Amino acid sequence: MMSDAAAKYHALFMTNAALAAAMEDRFPNHRGWTCVVRFYAALHLMNAYLIEKQNIRFTPESTEHKDRTYAMAKCPELRDAPKTYRYLKDLSESVRYDVNYGYADEDRTDSIAWLNKIVAIVEPKLKRA
């Protein structure tokens, strides 16, 4: 059973995943921001998982992405999730900070696939933790 702290982050993951889907329908001219919301969905799912790991010291309230990256690196069972998480993070930063970045259909497809891959790897492990 998930701890209360992990459950709170898992709930944020679910909320952000649903928000990204709703934003696609509601704000088609701002599709890049759906990628940002997908990244935060992945971040909260990863927080929920890392909280449950007994051999990892991780404070999810830390805003330092390097702390999360370091904790993920200590979880070989996550396979490609950290690399895929990095792709999604990098894309979301391009959308947020690069004024010349043109978010394309391929970016949308990639961001959806990357979040789905992270969920497929992490969610079953979180439910067993």
C-alpha positions in Angstrom: 0.0 0.0 0.0 1.3 3.5 -0.9 2.2 5.8 1.9 0.2 9.0 2.4 3.0 11.1 1.0 3.4 9.0 -2.1 -0.4 8.9 -2.6 -0.4 12.8 -2.6 2.2 12.9 -5.3 0.5 10.1 -7.3 -2.7 12.2 -7.1 -0.8 15.2 -8.6 0.5 12.9 -11.3 -3.1 11.9 -12.2 -4.3 15.5 -12.1 -1.6 16.7 -14.4 -2.0 13.8 -16.8 -5.7 14.6 -17.1 -5.0 18.3 -17.4 -2.7 17.8 -20.3 -5.4 15.9 -22.2 -8.0 18.5 -21.4 -5.7 21.3 -22.5 -5.1 19.7 -25.9 -8.9 20.0 -26.5 -9.4 23.4 -24.9 -6.3 25.3 -26.1 -5.2 23.9 -29.4 -3.1 27.0 -30.1 -1.0 26.4 -27.0 -0.1 22.8 -27.5 3.4 23.2 -26.2 2.2 23.8 -22.7 0.6 20.3 -22.7 4.2 19.0 -22.9 5.1 21.1 -19.8 2.1 19.6 -17.9 3.1 16.1 -19.0 6.6 16.7 -17.7 5.1 17.7 -14.3 2.9 14.6 -14.4 6.1 12.5 -14.8 7.9 14.5 -12.1 5.1 13.8 -9.6 4.9 10.1 -10.5 8.6 9.8 -10.1 8.4 11.6 -6.7 5.7 9.1 -5.6 8.0 6.2 -6.5 11.2 7.6 -5.0 9.4 8.3 -1.7 8.5 4.6 -1.4 12.1 3.5 -2.0 13.6 2.4 1.3 17.2 2.6 0.1 16.9 6.1 -1.4 17.2 9.4 0.5 15.0 11.8 -1.4 13.1 14.9 -0.4 10.3 15.5 -2.9 9.9 19.1 -1.8 13.3 19.8 -3.2 13.1 21.9 -6.3 16.5 20.7 -7.4 16.1 18.5 -10.4 19.6 17.2 -9.8 18.4 15.6 -6.5 15.7 13.7 -8.3 18.1 12.7 -11.1 20.6 11.4 -8.6 17.9 9.4 -6.8 16.6 7.9 -10.1 20.2 6.9 -11.0 20.2 4.7 -7.9 17.1 2.7 -9.2 18.3 0.3 -11.9 14.8 -1.3 -12.0 13.6 1.9 -13.7 15.5 0.9 -16.8 14.9 3.7 -19.4 12.6 5.8 -17.3 15.3 8.3 -16.2 16.5 8.8 -19.8 13.0 9.2 -21.1 12.2 11.6 -18.2 15.2 13.6 -19.3 13.9 13.9 -22.8 10.5 15.1 -21.6 12.2 17.6 -19.2 14.4 18.9 -21.9 11.5 19.4 -24.3 9.4 21.1 -21.6 12.3 23.5 -21.0 12.6 24.3 -24.7 8.9 25.1 -24.7 9.2 27.3 -21.6 12.5 29.1 -22.1 13.4 29.1 -25.8 11.4 31.9 -27.5 12.4 30.6 -30.9 11.3 27.0 -30.3 8.5 25.8 -32.6 6.6 23.0 -30.9 5.7 20.6 -33.7 3.4 17.6 -34.1 6.4 15.3 -33.7 7.1 17.0 -30.3 3.5 16.3 -29.2 3.8 12.7 -30.3 7.1 12.3 -28.5 5.9 13.9 -25.3 2.9 11.6 -25.2 5.0 8.5 -25.9 7.6 9.5 -23.3 5.1 10.0 -20.6 3.4 6.7 -21.5 6.7 4.9 -21.3 7.5 6.4 -17.9 4.1 5.4 -16.6 4.4 1.9 -18.0 7.7 1.4 -16.2 7.1 3.3 -12.9 3.3 2.7 -12.2 3.5 -1.1 -11.7 6.5 -0.8 -9.5 4.9 1.9 -7.4 1.8 -0.2 -6.9 3.9 -3.1 -5.7 6.1 -1.0 -3.4 
